[in-house]
Amino acid sequence: MIENLTRLEAALSLAEETLDKQNLPGFMTKRWKRALEKAKERLIEQPFFSWQPNRLLIVSLPNKKIGETACKFYEATPNECRRIDKDGLCQAFFEGFPCWHRAAFLLLQIYFEEKSEMQLARIENALPSKSVNSG
């Protein structure tokens, strides 16, 4: 559960600052920033997750506006995002784009750890490289 919103905001700022240092195409930077913002909102509104340092299990509640009726369960790691209630990858990850699940993993990684040079290196490694097709 997210108990310290100031710390979550600081995690978002650090992730965005690190993202800005990456040499990504503009559209990928924009997508990552949207994914990070959505992750922050979801972690506040729907704090249903299980955190481990190497993976995040997170629940996505149904979006009634588009007719969804069931929760979706995801497992996010630094390298991929999978649906665990159904075989396959997260749709955004499958299409080669950042998803809010992996962005949530990144935010929680920062949120639950102390800021250090080692952590910054891990964050930079979790973010995509120069490759456009990074998830």
C-alpha positions in Angstrom: 0.0 0.0 0.0 1.2 3.5 -0.8 1.3 5.4 2.5 3.5 8.3 1.6 2.3 10.3 -1.5 5.2 12.7 -1.2 7.6 9.8 -1.6 5.6 8.5 -4.6 5.8 12.0 -6.2 9.6 12.0 -5.5 9.8 8.5 -7.2 8.0 9.8 -10.2 10.2 12.9 -10.4 13.4 10.7 -10.2 12.1 8.3 -12.8 11.2 11.2 -15.2 14.6 12.8 -14.6 16.4 9.6 -15.4 14.2 9.1 -18.4 15.1 12.5 -19.7 18.8 11.5 -19.7 18.1 8.5 -22.0 18.6 9.0 -25.7 15.2 7.9 -26.8 13.1 9.1 -29.7 10.6 11.8 -28.5 7.6 9.6 -29.0 9.0 6.9 -26.7 9.9 9.4 -24.0 6.3 10.8 -24.2 4.9 7.2 -23.9 7.1 6.4 -20.9 6.0 9.6 -19.2 2.4 8.8 -19.8 2.9 5.3 -18.5 4.6 6.6 -15.4 1.8 9.1 -14.7 -0.8 6.5 -15.2 1.1 4.1 -12.9 1.2 6.8 -10.2 -2.5 7.3 -10.5 -3.3 3.6 -10.4 -1.1 3.0 -7.4 -3.1 5.6 -5.5 -6.6 4.7 -6.7 -6.1 0.9 -7.0 -3.3 -0.1 -4.6 -3.8 -3.8 -5.1 -0.3 -5.2 -5.7 2.3 -7.6 -4.3 5.9 -6.1 -4.4 9.1 -8.1 -4.5 12.4 -6.5 -5.5 12.5 -8.5 -8.7 8.9 -8.5 -9.7 5.5 -6.9 -9.2 2.2 -8.6 -9.2 -0.6 -6.0 -9.8 -4.3 -6.1 -10.3 -6.0 -3.9 -12.9 -9.7 -3.3 -12.0 -12.2 -3.4 -14.8 -12.9 -0.3 -16.8 -16.7 -0.1 -16.8 -16.6 2.8 -19.3 -15.5 0.4 -22.0 -17.5 -2.6 -20.8 -14.9 -4.6 -18.9 -16.3 -6.9 -16.3 -13.3 -8.7 -14.8 -10.0 -7.8 -13.1 -6.8 -8.4 -15.0 -3.6 -9.7 -13.2 -0.2 -8.7 -14.4 3.4 -9.6 -13.5 5.9 -6.9 -14.3 9.7 -7.2 -14.2 12.4 -4.9 -15.5 12.4 -6.9 -18.7 8.8 -7.8 -19.5 5.1 -7.6 -18.5 2.8 -10.6 -18.7 -0.9 -11.3 -17.9 -1.0 -14.0 -15.3 -4.7 -14.6 -15.4 -4.4 -15.5 -19.1 -1.4 -16.6 -21.2 0.4 -13.9 -23.0 2.1 -10.6 -22.7 0.6 -7.3 -21.7 -0.8 -5.7 -24.9 1.4 -2.6 -24.8 4.5 -4.6 -24.0 3.7 -7.0 -26.9 3.4 -4.0 -29.2 6.8 -2.7 -28.1 5.6 0.2 -26.0 5.9 1.0 -22.3 3.0 -0.1 -20.1 1.8 1.3 -16.8 2.5 -2.0 -15.1 6.3 -1.8 -15.8 6.2 1.9 -15.0 4.5 0.9 -11.7 7.4 -1.6 -11.1 9.9 1.2 -11.7 8.1 3.7 -9.4 7.8 1.1 -6.6 11.4 0.1 -7.0 12.3 3.7 -6.3 9.6 4.1 -3.6 10.7 1.2 -1.5 14.5 1.7 -1.8 16.8 4.4 -0.6 18.2 6.7 -3.3 21.8 5.7 -4.2 24.1 5.5 -7.1 23.5 1.8 -7.3 19.8 2.4 -7.5 20.1 5.0 -10.2 22.1 2.5 -12.2 19.3 -0.1 -11.8 16.7 2.5 -12.8 18.7 3.4 -15.9 19.0 -0.3 -16.8 15.2 -0.8 -16.3 14.4 2.0 -18.7 14.7 1.2 -22.4 17.9 1.7 -24.2 18.2 3.6 -27.5 16.2 0.8 -29.2 12.8 1.9 -30.3 11.3 -1.6 -29.8 12.1 -1.7 -26.1 9.0 -2.5 -23.9 
